[in-house]
Amino acid sequence: FPSHDKAYAEKVKTDKENARFIKVLRDTKPKVLAKVWGNILAVIETPFKEISGKDFEIGRGAKSFTAGGRSAARLSGSEKSILGLCFRSALRDLFAPGAGFLILDEIFADSDSDRTAAGIAALMQMRGQRILVTHESQTEMSADQVIEL
C-alpha cells in the first residue's frame, strides 16, 4: 500500500496548493475589478459629457451605475441612451480592440435634436464602422451610406 499512500499524499498536497491559488484569486478579484471598472468609467465619462452636455462624473455604486452622484436610473431617456452608447464603445475598445464596428439600434430615439447632433458628432469620432438602425432623418442624413428596408 505504499504507492497508495504516496498518491494520497500527492493529492492532498495538490489540493492544498489549489486552495491557496483559489484564495489568491479571490483576494485579487476586487482589486482587478476596481482597476477594470476604473478604466471603463474613465473612457465613458468624456464622451458622455460631450454628448449629454452634463458635467456628470460617471461612477459605479453598490447596485447600479451613478451619474453626478445619483443613480443612473434617474437619468432621462436620452441620457440613458447616451450612457449606453458610451459603455458599448468603451467595452469594445477595451475588450475587443480588433472589432471594427458598432451596431446601434435607435440610439438617439429619446434625444432632442441638439443631443442627437452631439451624439452623431461623438459617433463620428469613434473608431471603426457604425451600423445604425434609425427612423429619424437627422441621424440618417449623417450617414455615408443609407439602406432603406
Disulfide bonds with the S-S distance in Angstrom:
none
